[in-house]
Amino acid sequence: MPEPIMTMAAVLATRATTAAFGGLCRWVKEQFSPEAQAVLEAAIEAPEDQARVEELGRELERAEQADPEFGRQLRERYERANVEIHADNGSVASQISGNVSGKVIQARDITGNITF
C-alpha cells in the first residue's frame, strides 16, 4: 500500500474531530460505500488499532483506484487540511494552487505598509 495513503488513513482516524480534518473526514465518508463508511467509523473509534487503520488505508486505496478523481481530490483536500493544522499553531501558512500569477507576500506580524 502506498505510504501517502497509510499516512492519510492514520490522520483521518486520529484527527477526525479537529476542525481542519473533520471536513475532510465528512467528505471521505460521503464518497464511501456503506461498507467503507463502517471501516472509517471503526478506525475513528479506535485510532490506536493498527489493523483498523490499515483497513481504512485499503479502502482509501480501493476508492482511489476505482475513481482517480477521488484520489486527486483526496490529496488536495488532505494538503489543504494539513496547512490549516500548521497555521493553527500561530505560524503563517500560504497555499497557492491552480493557474495563478502575480505577487505574493507571506508574513505574520506586519506594522506599516507593504509596497511592491
C-alpha positions in Angstrom: 0.0 0.0 0.0 1.4 3.4 -0.9 2.8 5.4 2.0 0.7 8.6 1.5 -2.5 6.5 1.7 -1.4 5.0 5.0 -0.5 8.4 6.4 -3.9 9.8 5.3 -5.7 6.8 6.9 -3.8 7.4 10.2 -4.5 11.1 10.2 -8.2 10.6 9.4 -8.5 8.1 12.2 -6.7 10.2 14.8 -7.8 13.7 13.8 -11.3 13.3 12.6 -12.7 15.6 15.3 -10.4 18.5 14.6 -11.7 21.4 12.6 -9.3 21.0 9.8 -9.6 17.3 9.3 -13.3 17.0 10.3 -14.4 18.4 7.0 -12.1 16.0 5.1 -13.4 13.1 7.1 -17.0 14.0 6.3 -16.2 14.4 2.6 -14.5 10.9 2.5 -17.5 9.4 4.3 -19.8 10.9 1.7 -17.7 9.3 -1.1 -17.5 5.9 0.5 -20.0 3.0 0.2 -21.8 2.0 3.4 -19.3 -0.8 4.0 -16.3 1.5 3.6 -18.1 4.1 5.8 -18.2 1.4 8.5 -14.5 0.9 8.2 -13.9 4.6 8.5 -16.1 4.8 11.6 -14.3 1.8 13.2 -10.9 3.5 12.6 -12.1 6.7 14.2 -13.5 4.8 17.2 -10.1 3.1 17.8 -7.3 5.0 16.1 -4.7 3.1 18.1 -5.9 -0.2 16.5 -3.4 -0.6 13.6 -5.5 -3.2 11.9 -8.4 -0.8 11.6 -6.2 2.0 10.3 -4.7 -0.4 7.7 -8.2 -1.5 6.6 -9.1 2.2 6.2 -6.0 2.6 4.1 -7.0 -0.3 1.9 -10.5 1.3 1.5 -8.9 4.6 0.5 -6.7 2.8 -2.0 -9.6 0.9 -3.5 -11.6 4.1 -3.8 -8.7 5.9 -5.5 -8.2 3.0 -8.0 -11.9 2.9 -8.8 -12.0 6.7 -9.2 -8.8 8.6 -9.9 -10.7 11.9 -9.4 -11.4 10.8 -5.8 -7.7 10.3 -5.3 -6.8 13.7 -6.7 -9.4 15.4 -4.6 -8.4 13.4 -1.5 -4.8 14.5 -1.8 -5.7 18.1 -2.5 -8.1 18.3 0.5 -5.6 16.5 2.7 -2.9 19.0 1.9 -5.3 21.9 2.5 -6.3 20.5 5.9 -2.7 19.9 6.8 -1.9 23.5 6.0 -4.8 24.6 8.3 -3.3 22.5 11.2 0.1 24.1 10.8 -1.4 27.6 10.6 -3.4 26.9 13.8 -0.2 26.8 15.8 0.4 30.5 15.4 2.6 30.3 12.3 1.9 31.6 8.8 0.9 29.2 6.1 0.1 30.0 2.5 -1.2 27.7 -0.1 -1.4 28.7 -3.7 -2.7 26.4 -6.3 -4.1 26.4 -9.7 -3.4 28.8 -12.5 -2.3 32.0 -10.7 0.1 34.9 -11.4 1.1 38.0 -9.5 3.0 38.8 -6.4 2.6 37.1 -3.1 3.7 38.0 0.4 3.8 35.7 3.3 4.2 37.4 6.6 2.9 37.3 10.1 3.2 40.5 12.2 3.3 43.5 9.9 3.4 47.1 11.1 3.1 49.7 8.4 2.5 49.4 4.7 3.7 46.9 2.1 4.7 48.2 -1.3 5.7 46.3 -4.4 
